[in-house]
Amino acid sequence: MTPWAPGSPIDLTDLDAFADGFPHEVFAWLRAEHPVWWHEPTELTPDGEGFWVVSTHAACHAAASDAATFSSEGGGGRAGGGTLIEDLPAGFAAGVLLNMTDDPRHQQVRKQVAPALSPRGLAAMEAELRQRARAIVTAAVARQTCDLLVDVAAELPLQAIARLLGVPQQDRHRLLGWANTTLDHDDHDLGQTTERQQQAAAEMFAYGTALIEERRREPADDLLSIVANGDLSDLEAQMFFNLLIAAGSETTRNSLAAGVLALVERPHQWAELRADRSLLPGATEEILRWASSTTYNRRTATRDTELADVPIAAGQKVTLWWGSANFDDEVFDRPYDFDVRRSPNRHLAFGHGSHFCLGAGLARAEIRIVLDELLTQVARIEPTGPVEWVRSNKHTGLRHVPVRLVAA
């Protein structure tokens, strides 16, 4: 792909612009010249209407701090809403999915499920997570060559979310396949859907419905039992199941794989981590900043307002680009240097405000534990082929990372 040059057209709805990873050159220019920029619609833009692009750390932080003005659900006279650039129907996705609801309903649902993901709840899972991570890395090292994304980075998040939801471990790859298919844009553009996607969504919906009904008949010690027997509607419970399968498997695996790749390119930092594991918490935060696996979240302006002195009209779409905010040199010294010793590290990888990621603690634990196990069992990691990125402007994702693991 030809590198972008200042003055060239910008189309953030052209997924080819993200086919080789996040387009940092575009956003560096936007941060410097137009921190809040109006994106005119193109032939690829869903709904045929423009939207605001918020690229600086300060402006993203300000908008995320004001959920009453910048809604995750909708408002301002708009019929639809949600957190994607394309409008999603109110009452089905917007206003029903946890990440697409506003307070007070958003907080009501969070309070029901938060104990399972609290520090106390995660501490109870630590030994099991470590055991699973050890087995995953041991199997990959025994094979010597593997796909770092599929065989290592994806496995612990997938096993953990299956465990939390009460999904049989033997079914976890079916769920991953459905989630990948519904999120992938390898063969279509924004606002479009394929028969393959529709089938995957229908199969996942049927699986979730059956599991929720089972938990209502026979509650178990898992998160889905809390959801199934709380005050959520049938649709809310099903949507929560779908959300956790996607969010629990997609974002963490991409962060972990991208972070390990950064360390592969910086062997001195790999050596530092192997020698001093007290650096692991800081390395985990730097991985989250560096990967910024959730690229953006959309909001809807509920009233006429201003952001960074730019007037925004009620009902307009406002996109907050976390992947840009996390490389803002007004906040991060040498933002394009990966540094496991970076401190402070005020990244927005989990968002901010009332919609701060519910699973942030679990994601941090999974990254730290898998990285710790890799550092123990692997002396070095050698790329054996090109990295393949996911064609998406919503998730900075990896599809394949072929490597050789040299045993310690």
C-alpha positions as CSV (number, residue, x, y, z in Angstrom):
1,M,0.0,0.0,0.0
2,T,1.3,3.5,-0.9
3,P,2.1,5.5,2.3
4,W,-0.4,8.3,3.0
5,A,0.9,11.8,2.4
6,P,-0.5,15.1,3.9
7,G,-3.0,16.6,1.6
8,S,-4.1,13.3,0.2
9,P,-7.7,12.3,0.6
10,I,-8.7,10.7,3.9
11,D,-11.4,8.0,4.0
12,L,-11.6,6.2,7.3
13,T,-14.5,4.1,6.0
14,D,-12.2,2.6,3.3
15,L,-11.2,-0.6,5.1
16,D,-8.2,-1.0,2.7
17,A,-6.6,1.9,4.6
18,F,-6.5,-0.4,7.6
19,A,-5.4,-3.6,5.9
20,D,-1.8,-3.3,7.0
21,G,-2.6,-2.1,10.5
22,F,-3.5,1.3,12.0
23,P,-2.8,4.2,9.6
24,H,-0.7,6.3,12.1
25,E,0.5,8.8,9.5
26,V,-3.1,9.9,8.8
27,F,-3.9,10.4,12.5
28,A,-0.6,12.2,13.3
29,W,-1.6,14.8,10.8
30,L,-5.2,15.0,12.1
31,R,-4.0,15.5,15.7
32,A,-1.7,18.3,14.6
33,E,-4.0,20.0,12.2
34,H,-7.7,19.0,12.9
35,P,-8.1,17.4,16.4
36,V,-11.9,17.4,15.7
37,W,-12.4,16.9,12.0
38,W,-15.5,16.5,9.9
39,H,-15.4,13.4,7.7
40,E,-17.4,14.0,4.6
41,P,-19.3,10.9,3.4
42,T,-17.8,8.9,0.5
43,E,-19.2,6.0,-1.6
44,L,-18.0,3.7,1.2
45,T,-19.4,5.5,4.2
46,P,-22.4,3.8,5.8
47,D,-25.7,5.7,5.8
48,G,-24.3,8.2,3.3
49,E,-23.6,10.8,6.0
50,G,-20.6,12.3,7.5
51,F,-19.3,12.1,11.1
52,W,-16.8,13.8,13.4
53,V,-13.4,12.3,13.9
54,V,-11.8,13.0,17.3
55,S,-8.1,12.1,17.4
56,T,-6.4,13.7,20.3
57,H,-6.1,12.3,23.8
58,A,-7.6,15.4,25.4
59,A,-10.6,15.6,23.2
60,C,-11.3,11.8,23.4
61,H,-11.0,12.0,27.2
62,A,-13.4,15.0,27.4
63,A,-16.0,13.4,25.2
64,A,-15.8,10.0,27.0
65,S,-16.2,11.9,30.3
66,D,-19.5,13.4,29.3
67,A,-21.8,10.5,28.5
68,A,-24.9,12.7,28.8
69,T,-23.8,14.8,25.8
70,F,-22.0,12.0,23.9
71,S,-24.3,9.0,24.0
72,S,-23.4,5.4,23.3
73,E,-27.1,4.7,22.6
74,G,-28.4,7.6,20.4
75,G,-30.3,10.8,20.7
76,G,-30.4,14.3,19.3
77,G,-33.4,13.3,17.2
78,R,-31.6,10.4,15.5
79,A,-33.7,7.2,15.1
80,G,-30.8,4.8,15.4
81,G,-27.4,4.9,17.2
82,G,-24.8,2.6,18.8
83,T,-21.0,2.6,18.8
84,L,-20.3,1.8,15.2
85,I,-20.2,4.4,12.4
86,E,-23.2,2.9,10.8
87,D,-26.5,3.5,12.6
88,L,-27.8,0.4,14.4
89,P,-31.5,0.0,15.1
90,A,-32.8,1.3,18.4
91,G,-34.3,-1.4,20.6
92,F,-32.3,-4.2,19.0
93,A,-28.7,-3.2,19.3
94,A,-28.6,0.4,20.4
95,G,-30.2,0.5,23.8
96,V,-29.9,-3.2,24.3
97,L,-26.2,-4.2,24.0
98,L,-24.5,-3.3,27.3
99,N,-21.9,-1.2,25.5
100,M,-24.7,0.6,23.5
101,T,-26.8,1.6,26.5
102,D,-26.7,4.8,28.6
103,D,-27.1,5.3,32.3
104,P,-29.0,4.5,34.4
105,R,-29.6,1.2,32.6
106,H,-26.0,0.7,31.8
107,Q,-24.9,0.9,35.4
108,Q,-27.8,-1.3,36.5
109,V,-26.6,-4.1,34.3
110,R,-22.9,-3.6,35.1
111,K,-23.6,-3.9,38.9
112,Q,-25.2,-7.3,38.3
113,V,-22.2,-8.8,36.5
114,A,-19.3,-6.8,37.9
115,P,-18.6,-9.1,40.9
116,A,-17.6,-11.9,38.6
117,L,-14.9,-9.6,37.0
118,S,-13.9,-7.8,40.2
119,P,-10.3,-8.0,41.6
120,R,-11.5,-10.6,44.1
121,G,-13.2,-12.7,41.5
122,L,-10.1,-12.6,39.2
123,A,-7.8,-13.4,42.1
124,A,-9.8,-16.6,42.6
125,M,-9.1,-17.5,38.9
126,E,-5.4,-16.7,38.9
127,A,-4.1,-20.2,39.6
128,E,-6.4,-21.7,36.9
129,L,-5.4,-19.0,34.4
130,R,-1.7,-19.8,35.0
131,Q,-2.2,-23.5,34.7
132,R,-4.0,-23.0,31.4
133,A,-1.4,-20.5,30.1
134,R,1.4,-23.0,31.0
135,A,-0.2,-25.8,29.0
136,I,-0.9,-23.5,26.0
137,V,2.8,-22.3,25.8
138,T,4.2,-25.7,26.5
139,A,2.2,-27.2,23.5
140,A,3.4,-24.3,21.2
141,V,7.0,-24.7,22.3
142,A,6.9,-28.4,21.7
143,R,5.8,-27.8,18.1
144,Q,8.5,-25.2,17.6
145,T,6.8,-23.4,14.7
146,C,3.3,-22.1,15.3
147,D,0.8,-19.2,14.7
148,L,1.4,-16.9,17.6
149,L,-2.0,-15.4,17.2
150,V,-4.1,-18.6,16.8
151,D,-2.1,-21.0,18.9
152,V,-1.0,-18.8,21.8
153,A,-2.5,-15.3,22.0
154,A,-6.1,-16.4,21.3
155,E,-6.2,-19.5,23.5
156,L,-6.2,-18.2,27.1
157,P,-8.8,-15.4,26.5
158,L,-11.0,-17.9,24.7
159,Q,-10.7,-20.6,27.4
160,A,-11.2,-17.9,30.1
161,I,-14.4,-16.5,28.6
162,A,-15.8,-20.0,28.1
163,R,-15.0,-20.7,31.7
164,L,-16.7,-17.5,32.9
165,L,-19.8,-17.9,30.8
166,G,-20.1,-21.6,31.5
167,V,-19.6,-22.6,27.9
168,P,-18.2,-26.2,27.5
169,Q,-14.5,-25.9,26.6
170,Q,-15.1,-28.3,23.6
171,D,-17.4,-25.7,22.1
172,R,-15.1,-22.7,22.5
173,H,-13.7,-22.8,18.9
174,R,-17.3,-22.9,17.5
175,L,-18.0,-19.7,19.3
176,L,-14.7,-18.1,18.2
177,G,-15.5,-19.1,14.6
178,W,-19.0,-17.4,14.8
179,A,-17.6,-14.3,16.4
180,N,-14.8,-14.0,13.9
181,T,-17.2,-14.4,11.0
182,T,-19.6,-11.8,12.3
183,L,-16.8,-9.2,12.9
184,D,-14.7,-9.9,9.8
185,H,-14.7,-7.6,6.7
186,D,-12.4,-9.6,4.5
187,D,-14.9,-9.9,1.7
188,H,-17.2,-6.9,2.1
189,D,-17.3,-3.2,3.2
190,L,-19.0,-1.3,6.0
191,G,-22.7,-1.4,6.1
192,Q,-22.8,-4.6,4.1
193,T,-23.5,-8.2,5.3
194,T,-22.9,-11.5,3.7
195,E,-24.8,-14.8,3.8
196,R,-21.9,-16.3,5.7
197,Q,-22.2,-13.6,8.4
198,Q,-26.0,-14.0,8.6
199,Q,-25.6,-17.8,9.1
200,A,-22.9,-17.4,11.8
201,A,-25.0,-14.8,13.7
202,A,-28.1,-17.1,13.5
203,E,-26.1,-20.1,14.8
204,M,-24.5,-18.1,17.6
205,F,-27.9,-16.7,18.6
206,A,-29.5,-20.2,18.7
207,Y,-26.6,-21.6,20.8
208,G,-26.8,-18.6,23.2
209,T,-30.6,-18.9,23.5
210,A,-30.4,-22.6,24.4
211,L,-27.6,-22.0,27.0
212,I,-29.5,-19.2,28.6
213,E,-32.6,-21.3,28.9
214,E,-30.6,-24.1,30.4
215,R,-29.1,-21.7,33.0
216,R,-32.6,-20.5,34.0
217,R,-33.6,-24.1,34.6
218,E,-30.4,-25.1,36.3
219,P,-28.3,-22.1,37.5
220,A,-24.6,-22.7,37.9
221,D,-21.6,-20.8,39.3
222,D,-20.9,-18.8,36.2
223,L,-21.5,-15.3,34.7
224,L,-24.2,-16.5,32.3
225,S,-26.3,-17.8,35.2
226,I,-26.2,-14.3,36.7
227,V,-27.3,-12.8,33.4
228,A,-30.0,-15.4,32.8
229,N,-31.6,-15.0,36.2
230,G,-31.2,-11.2,36.6
231,D,-33.6,-8.5,35.5
232,L,-32.4,-8.6,31.9
233,S,-34.9,-9.2,29.1
234,D,-34.4,-12.2,26.8
235,L,-32.9,-10.0,24.2
236,E,-30.6,-8.2,26.6
237,A,-29.4,-11.6,28.0
238,Q,-28.7,-12.9,24.5
239,M,-27.0,-9.7,23.4
240,F,-24.8,-9.8,26.5
241,F,-23.8,-13.4,25.6
242,N,-22.8,-12.3,22.1
243,L,-20.9,-9.3,23.4
244,L,-18.8,-11.3,25.8
245,I,-17.9,-13.9,23.3
246,A,-16.7,-11.3,20.9
247,A,-15.1,-8.9,23.4
248,G,-13.6,-11.6,25.5
249,S,-11.8,-13.2,22.6
250,E,-11.1,-10.5,20.1
251,T,-9.4,-7.6,21.8
252,T,-7.1,-9.4,24.2
253,R,-5.7,-11.8,21.7
254,N,-4.8,-8.9,19.3
255,S,-3.2,-6.9,22.1
256,L,-1.1,-9.8,23.2
257,A,0.0,-10.8,19.7
258,A,0.9,-7.2,18.8
259,G,2.7,-6.7,22.1
260,V,4.8,-9.9,21.6
261,L,5.6,-8.8,18.1
262,A,6.9,-5.5,19.4
263,L,9.1,-7.4,21.8
264,V,10.4,-9.6,19.0
265,E,11.5,-6.5,17.2
266,R,13.2,-5.3,20.4
267,P,15.2,-8.2,21.8
268,H,16.9,-6.1,24.5
269,Q,13.5,-5.4,26.1
270,W,12.6,-9.2,25.8
271,A,15.9,-9.8,27.7
272,E,15.1,-7.2,30.3
273,L,11.7,-8.7,31.0
274,R,13.2,-12.2,31.2
275,A,15.7,-11.0,33.8
276,D,13.2,-8.8,35.8
277,R,9.6,-9.8,36.1
278,S,8.8,-6.8,38.2
279,L,8.6,-5.0,34.8
280,L,5.6,-7.1,33.7
281,P,2.8,-4.8,35.0
282,G,4.3,-1.8,33.1
283,A,4.9,-4.0,30.0
284,T,1.3,-5.0,30.1
285,E,0.2,-1.4,30.1
286,E,2.5,-0.6,27.2
287,I,1.2,-3.5,25.2
288,L,-2.3,-2.2,25.7
289,R,-1.3,1.3,24.6
290,W,0.7,0.0,21.7
291,A,-1.9,-2.4,20.3
292,S,-5.0,-0.2,20.9
293,S,-7.0,-3.1,19.6
294,T,-10.3,-1.3,19.8
295,T,-9.6,1.4,17.2
296,Y,-12.6,3.7,17.8
297,N,-16.0,3.9,19.5
298,R,-18.8,6.1,18.1
299,R,-21.0,8.4,20.2
300,T,-24.1,10.5,19.2
301,A,-24.4,14.1,20.3
302,T,-27.6,14.5,22.3
303,R,-27.5,18.3,22.1
304,D,-25.7,21.1,20.3
305,T,-22.3,21.3,21.9
306,E,-18.6,22.0,21.4
307,L,-15.5,19.8,21.6
308,A,-12.0,21.4,21.4
309,D,-13.8,24.6,20.3
310,V,-15.5,22.9,17.4
311,P,-19.3,23.2,17.3
312,I,-21.1,19.9,17.0
313,A,-24.9,19.7,16.3
314,A,-27.4,17.5,18.1
315,G,-27.8,14.1,16.4
316,Q,-24.4,14.1,14.7
317,K,-22.1,11.1,14.8
318,V,-18.9,11.6,16.8
319,T,-16.1,8.9,16.6
320,L,-13.5,8.7,19.4
321,W,-10.3,7.2,18.0
322,W,-8.5,5.5,20.9
323,G,-5.8,4.2,18.5
324,S,-4.9,7.8,17.8
325,A,-5.2,9.2,21.3
326,N,-2.8,6.5,22.6
327,F,0.0,7.9,20.3
328,D,-0.6,11.6,21.1
329,D,2.8,13.2,21.8
330,E,1.1,15.8,24.0
331,V,0.6,13.0,26.6
332,F,3.2,10.3,25.7
333,D,6.9,11.0,25.3
334,R,8.3,9.3,22.2
335,P,4.8,7.7,21.5
336,Y,6.2,5.5,18.6
337,D,8.8,3.9,20.8
338,F,7.6,0.7,22.5
339,D,8.9,1.0,26.1
340,V,8.2,-1.6,28.8
341,R,9.4,1.0,31.4
342,R,7.0,3.8,30.2
343,S,5.6,5.6,33.2
344,P,3.2,7.2,33.6
345,N,1.1,5.5,30.9
346,R,-2.3,7.2,30.7
347,H,-3.6,5.2,27.7
348,L,-7.2,5.0,26.8
349,A,-7.2,1.4,25.5
350,F,-10.1,0.6,27.7
351,G,-12.0,3.8,27.0
352,H,-12.9,6.1,29.8
353,G,-15.8,7.2,32.0
354,S,-19.0,5.2,32.6
355,H,-18.2,2.9,29.7
356,F,-14.7,2.0,30.9
357,C,-14.2,-1.7,29.8
358,L,-15.9,-4.1,32.1
359,G,-13.3,-6.8,31.4
360,A,-10.2,-4.6,31.8
361,G,-9.0,-6.5,34.9
362,L,-9.3,-9.9,33.1
363,A,-7.6,-8.6,30.0
364,R,-4.6,-7.3,32.0
365,A,-4.3,-10.6,33.9
366,E,-4.4,-12.6,30.7
367,I,-1.8,-10.5,29.0
368,R,0.5,-10.6,32.0
369,I,0.1,-14.3,32.7
370,V,0.7,-15.4,29.1
371,L,3.6,-13.1,28.7
372,D,5.1,-14.4,31.9
373,E,4.8,-17.9,30.7
374,L,6.4,-17.1,27.3
375,L,9.3,-15.4,29.1
376,T,9.8,-18.5,31.2
377,Q,9.7,-21.1,28.4
378,V,11.0,-19.2,25.4
379,A,14.5,-17.8,24.9
380,R,13.5,-15.9,21.7
381,I,10.8,-15.7,19.0
382,E,11.7,-15.7,15.3
383,P,9.2,-14.6,12.6
384,T,8.9,-17.3,9.9
385,G,6.6,-15.4,7.5
386,P,4.6,-12.2,6.9
387,V,2.1,-11.0,9.5
388,E,-1.5,-10.9,8.2
389,W,-3.7,-8.1,9.5
390,V,-7.5,-8.0,9.7
391,R,-9.2,-5.7,7.3
392,S,-11.1,-3.6,9.8
393,N,-11.4,0.0,11.0
394,K,-13.0,-1.1,14.3
395,H,-10.4,-3.5,15.6
396,T,-6.7,-3.3,15.0
397,G,-6.5,-7.1,14.6
398,L,-4.1,-9.8,13.5
399,R,-5.2,-12.8,11.5
400,H,-1.9,-14.8,11.4
401,V,1.5,-14.4,13.0
402,P,3.8,-17.3,11.9
403,V,6.8,-17.7,14.3
404,R,9.4,-20.2,15.6
405,L,9.6,-20.5,19.4
406,V,13.2,-21.2,20.6
407,A,12.9,-23.0,23.9
408,A,14.7,-21.5,26.9
